[in-house]
């Protein structure tokens, strides 16, 4: 897409593109995305990975194959997932073989009895996999419009913010605002986009194994 879109237009475009993917193509793209993620991060340096779980009816990228890879290969990586409660995100450890339940949005979530992250755990979150509908060539992100992740990410200035997308970037999202948190990297099935400033690259150098430059 070579033109700038508004947030609303970007959401509509991304939803249409994802819903139009044949199942076999969706699975191929998701497998390629997971392969890039596995190769990108120095997983042995990660204490906590915070990730989302997919809304299947929205054709979101499915991070569960990555979690299976980490459980088998890097079991010391702790996994955290979000849950919407009271209009904000709360965060829980995702234990192996945990029983999940679907929210009204269709998000797999841990039960309330799952171990919650303490405030002191937040400083140990090294990488956040951020869901999105669309992103642009400046690292701007559009989600579903609730602002949950923008609020959450403001509390994690040290963490590597990695967007994941089955779709390529837009040229620009025209009406991004100051509170819209930009991404450091976006991983797609075709390549990784790096939007970090030099100081951020230095801060996250121990976490990155492979990267690409912004086109």
C-alpha distance (Angstrom), angle and dihedral (degrees) to the residues before:
residue distance angle dihedral
X1 . . .
X2 3.83 . .
X3 3.80 100.1 .
X4 3.78 132.1 76.5
X5 3.79 113.7 -104.2
X6 3.77 132.8 -164.5
X7 3.80 118.6 -117.2
X8 3.79 90.2 -102.2
X9 3.80 92.0 50.1
X10 3.81 91.5 46.0
X11 3.80 91.6 52.4
X12 3.80 92.2 49.4
X13 3.82 92.2 46.9
X14 3.81 93.7 49.2
X15 3.80 94.6 46.4
X16 3.80 91.0 50.6
X17 3.80 92.8 47.6
X18 3.80 94.0 49.2
X19 3.79 94.9 45.9
X20 3.81 89.8 50.6
X21 3.82 93.1 58.4
X22 3.81 112.9 109.9
X23 3.79 111.5 -125.7
X24 3.80 93.6 -111.2
X25 3.82 91.0 51.3
X26 3.80 91.7 47.3
X27 3.80 90.2 53.5
X28 3.81 92.5 46.3
X29 3.80 92.5 50.4
X30 3.79 92.6 45.9
X31 3.82 92.0 50.3
X32 3.81 90.8 51.0
X33 3.80 91.1 48.7
X34 3.81 91.6 50.8
X35 3.80 90.7 49.2
X36 3.82 90.3 54.3
X37 3.79 91.7 49.1
X38 3.79 92.4 50.2
X39 3.81 89.9 52.7
X40 3.81 97.1 41.5
X41 3.80 104.2 60.5
X42 3.80 130.5 61.2
X43 3.77 89.6 -130.7
X44 3.79 94.0 -174.3
X45 3.83 87.2 65.6
X46 3.82 94.1 53.5
X47 3.80 118.9 98.8
X48 3.81 99.3 177.0
X49 3.79 127.9 13.9
X50 3.79 113.8 -163.8
X51 3.78 111.6 -157.9
X52 3.78 141.2 165.6
X53 3.78 125.2 -125.2
X54 3.79 117.7 -133.2
X55 3.77 130.6 -93.0
X56 3.78 93.2 -141.9
X57 3.79 95.8 -162.3
X58 3.83 88.4 57.2
X59 3.84 91.2 52.3
X60 3.80 91.3 -124.1
X61 3.80 119.5 172.9
X62 3.79 109.7 -85.4
X63 3.80 112.9 -128.9
X64 3.81 95.1 -178.0
X65 3.84 94.3 96.4
X66 3.83 87.8 55.4
X67 3.80 90.6 50.7
X68 3.80 90.0 50.8
X69 3.82 89.3 50.7
X70 3.80 91.2 51.1
X71 3.80 93.1 46.7
X72 3.80 90.1 53.2
X73 3.82 99.6 38.2
X74 3.82 108.5 22.7
X75 3.81 105.4 24.7
X76 3.81 92.2 164.4
X77 3.82 90.6 70.9
X78 3.79 107.8 100.6
X79 3.81 115.0 -142.2
X80 3.79 123.5 -143.8
X81 3.80 126.9 -173.8
X82 3.81 132.8 -173.5
X83 3.76 131.0 -118.1
X84 3.80 125.7 -168.6
X85 3.80 111.1 -125.6
X86 3.77 126.7 161.7
X87 3.80 93.7 -7.3
X88 3.80 96.1 -53.2
X89 3.77 140.3 75.6
X90 3.77 121.3 -91.8
X91 3.78 120.2 -172.3
X92 3.79 133.2 -135.2
X93 3.76 138.3 -179.8
X94 3.78 112.0 -107.0
X95 3.78 107.4 -138.8
X96 3.83 123.0 -160.6
X97 3.80 111.9 -85.6
X98 3.80 91.7 8.8
X99 3.80 115.9 170.4
X100 3.81 108.4 -119.8
X101 3.77 130.2 -165.7
X102 3.79 129.4 -154.2
X103 3.79 117.5 -112.0
X104 3.80 122.5 -142.9
X105 3.82 86.3 -93.1
X106 3.80 90.9 55.2
X107 3.81 94.0 -107.9
X108 3.83 116.7 144.6
X109 3.81 104.6 -124.1
X110 3.79 136.2 177.7
X111 3.80 117.9 -112.0
X112 3.79 120.0 -100.6
X113 3.81 87.9 -104.4
X114 3.83 91.1 66.0
X115 3.83 116.2 107.6
X116 3.80 108.9 -86.9
X117 3.77 122.1 -142.1
X118 3.78 113.1 -106.8
X119 3.83 118.7 -136.2
X120 3.80 88.3 -107.5
X121 3.81 89.7 59.4
X122 3.80 92.0 63.5
X123 3.79 92.5 74.6
X124 3.82 88.0 58.9
X125 3.82 93.9 57.2
X126 3.80 102.4 108.2
X127 3.82 101.1 170.4
X128 3.80 131.8 28.6
X129 3.80 119.0 -166.1
X130 3.78 102.7 -150.6
X131 3.81 123.3 -154.9
X132 3.77 118.1 -137.5
X133 3.75 144.1 166.9
X134 3.81 97.1 -146.7
X135 3.79 140.2 -5.4
X136 3.79 135.0 -168.6
X137 3.78 138.3 -141.4
X138 3.81 91.7 -90.8
X139 3.79 94.7 56.9
X140 3.79 93.9 -100.3
X141 3.78 115.7 152.3
X142 3.78 135.6 -154.7
X143 3.79 120.3 -163.2
X144 3.78 130.3 168.9
X145 3.79 92.7 -61.0
X146 3.80 102.7 -106.9
X147 3.81 95.0 109.5
X148 3.81 94.5 -135.5
X149 3.80 95.4 133.6
X150 3.80 95.4 41.4
X151 3.82 88.9 57.2
X152 3.81 92.8 44.0
X153 3.81 96.1 47.6
X154 3.80 92.7 52.2
X155 3.82 86.7 68.2
X156 3.83 91.8 54.8
X157 3.82 106.8 58.4
X158 3.81 90.6 153.6
X159 3.81 97.7 52.1
X160 3.79 125.6 98.5
X161 3.81 107.0 -115.6
X162 3.81 108.9 -147.6
X163 3.78 119.1 -178.1
X164 3.79 118.5 -159.0
X165 3.78 122.6 -153.4
X166 3.78 136.7 171.1
X167 3.83 87.9 -157.5
X168 3.82 132.0 67.5
X169 3.81 120.8 -108.1
X170 3.76 127.5 -84.3
X171 3.78 117.0 -123.8
X172 3.80 91.0 -118.1
X173 3.79 141.9 -18.4
X174 3.77 100.7 -138.6
X175 3.79 105.0 -157.0
X176 3.80 105.1 43.9
X177 3.79 112.8 146.1
X178 3.80 135.7 -148.3
X179 3.81 92.7 -97.9
X180 3.84 91.7 55.1
X181 3.80 103.0 101.6
X182 3.83 112.7 -135.8
X183 3.78 121.5 -135.8
X184 3.79 125.9 -116.9
X185 3.79 94.9 -149.9
X186 3.78 136.9 3.1
X187 3.79 120.3 -156.2
X188 3.80 118.0 -155.7
X189 3.81 130.9 171.6
X190 3.81 89.6 -98.6
X191 3.82 103.9 41.8
X192 3.79 149.1 -28.9
X193 3.81 120.2 -96.5
X194 3.81 116.7 -150.1
X195 3.81 116.8 -156.4
X196 3.81 99.5 165.3
X197 3.77 125.8 128.7
X198 3.83 117.1 -126.9
X199 3.82 92.9 -98.4
X200 3.81 90.3 52.6
X201 3.80 91.1 48.9
X202 3.79 89.1 53.9
X203 3.81 92.0 47.7
X204 3.81 93.2 50.7
X205 3.80 98.7 35.5
X206 3.80 93.4 110.0
X207 3.80 90.8 56.0
X208 3.80 100.2 50.7
X209 3.77 123.5 81.2
X210 3.81 100.2 167.3
X211 3.78 132.5 11.6
X212 3.79 144.2 169.0
X213 3.79 130.1 -144.4
X214 3.76 126.1 -113.2
X215 3.83 107.7 -92.0
